[in-house]
Amino acid sequence: MRYVPALILDAVFVLVFAVIGRASHQEDAGGFLITAWPFLVALLLGHAVAALLPARPRRPWSLLWGVVVWVVTVVGGILLRLVSGDTAQVAFVIVATLTLGLLLVGWRAVAALLRRRAARPAESDPAPVEPAPVASEPVASERVDDADADERRS
């Protein structure tokens, strides 16, 4: 179950990628599922691969998990596009690689940064300052009368 939130967030980002891509080419944004489906299938495969790796990353929100998902999503998505009869021009492959990398690994990088910030004490918070010791009157045994001091000097 701990994989589901990361999978859902990744799927939303793949859909955002498809909507932005279609809108940037003045295509009907409503047909974004036509663009997104190969990448969504590859995304599921990417999460499965990340979960099954022998020395796998343990957390679906980790950067390493994100890199595995990103690579499998891009490669699998492009291959599925080609197998289904769609095109994959070099410019599209480059844009898909960069955009999906930014989206799928980017949110994990932000999450890691926020976790690190929350784990360490804030640097702007001043350290607690202890009050300076108050100079006290010497104890009676520590007092030196002027007469005693004069006797010692002679």
C-alpha positions in Angstrom: 0.0 0.0 0.0 2.9 2.4 0.6 3.5 2.4 -3.2 0.1 3.7 -4.1 0.5 7.4 -3.3 3.8 7.6 -5.3 2.2 5.7 -8.2 -0.8 8.0 -8.3 1.3 11.1 -8.2 3.5 9.7 -11.0 0.4 8.9 -13.0 -0.9 12.5 -12.6 2.5 13.8 -13.8 2.4 11.6 -16.8 -1.1 12.9 -17.6 0.1 16.5 -17.1 3.0 15.7 -19.5 0.5 14.5 -22.2 -1.9 17.4 -21.7 0.9 20.0 -22.0 2.4 18.2 -25.0 -0.9 18.1 -26.9 -1.7 21.7 -26.0 1.7 22.9 -27.2 1.0 21.5 -30.6 -2.5 22.9 -30.7 -4.0 19.4 -30.6 -7.2 18.6 -28.8 -6.2 18.4 -25.2 -9.1 16.1 -24.6 -7.4 13.4 -26.4 -4.5 13.3 -24.0 -5.1 9.7 -23.1 -4.1 8.8 -26.7 -0.7 10.3 -25.9 -0.5 9.2 -22.3 -1.5 5.5 -22.4 1.9 4.1 -23.5 3.6 6.0 -20.8 1.1 5.0 -18.2 1.5 1.4 -19.0 5.3 1.8 -18.9 4.9 3.7 -15.6 3.3 0.7 -14.0 6.1 -1.5 -15.4 8.6 1.0 -14.0 7.2 0.8 -10.5 7.1 -3.0 -10.7 10.8 -3.1 -11.8 11.8 -0.7 -9.0 10.0 -2.9 -6.5 11.5 -6.1 -7.8 15.2 -5.0 -8.1 17.4 -7.2 -6.0 19.2 -4.2 -4.4 16.1 -2.2 -4.9 15.4 1.2 -3.4 13.1 0.6 -0.4 11.0 3.7 -0.7 8.9 4.7 -3.7 9.5 8.4 -2.9 13.3 8.0 -3.0 15.4 9.5 -5.8 16.7 6.1 -6.9 13.2 4.7 -7.2 12.3 7.8 -9.3 15.2 7.3 -11.6 14.2 3.6 -12.2 10.6 4.6 -12.9 11.7 7.5 -15.1 14.0 5.4 -17.3 11.5 2.5 -17.7 8.6 5.0 -18.4 10.5 6.8 -21.1 12.0 3.7 -22.8 8.8 1.6 -22.4 6.5 4.5 -23.5 8.5 5.2 -26.6 8.6 1.5 -27.5 4.9 1.1 -27.0 4.2 4.2 -29.2 6.3 2.7 -32.0 4.8 -0.8 -31.6 1.3 0.7 -31.7 2.0 2.5 -35.0 2.6 6.0 -33.6 5.7 8.0 -34.2 8.6 8.9 -32.0 10.7 11.6 -33.6 14.0 12.5 -32.0 12.7 15.8 -30.8 9.8 14.1 -29.0 12.1 11.5 -27.4 14.3 14.3 -26.1 11.4 16.4 -24.8 9.7 13.3 -23.2 12.9 12.3 -21.5 13.6 15.7 -20.1 10.0 16.5 -19.1 9.3 13.1 -17.5 12.7 13.2 -15.7 11.8 16.6 -14.3 8.4 15.5 -13.2 9.1 11.9 -12.0 12.4 12.6 -10.3 11.8 16.3 -9.5 9.0 15.8 -7.0 11.1 13.2 -5.2 14.0 15.6 -5.1 11.8 18.3 -3.6 10.4 15.8 -1.1 13.9 14.7 -0.1 15.0 18.3 0.4 11.9 19.0 2.6 12.6 15.9 4.6 16.2 16.9 5.2 15.1 20.4 6.2 12.5 19.1 8.7 15.0 16.6 10.2 17.7 19.2 11.1 17.2 22.1 13.5 16.5 25.4 11.9 19.7 27.4 11.5 17.9 30.6 11.9 16.7 29.7 15.4 19.1 31.1 17.9 20.6 28.6 20.3 19.3 28.8 23.8 21.3 31.3 25.7 22.0 30.6 29.4 22.1 33.6 31.6 25.6 34.8 32.6 26.6 34.0 36.1 26.0 36.8 38.5 29.1 37.9 40.4 28.4 37.2 44.0 29.9 38.6 47.1 32.9 36.5 48.3 32.1 34.1 51.1 33.3 35.2 54.5 36.3 32.8 54.4 37.4 34.4 51.1 37.3 38.0 52.3 40.6 39.5 53.0 40.6 42.5 55.3 42.8 45.4 54.4 44.7 44.8 57.6 45.4 41.2 56.8 46.6 42.2 53.4 48.9 44.8 54.9 50.4 42.2 57.3 51.2 39.9 54.4 53.0 42.5 52.5 55.3 43.3 55.4 
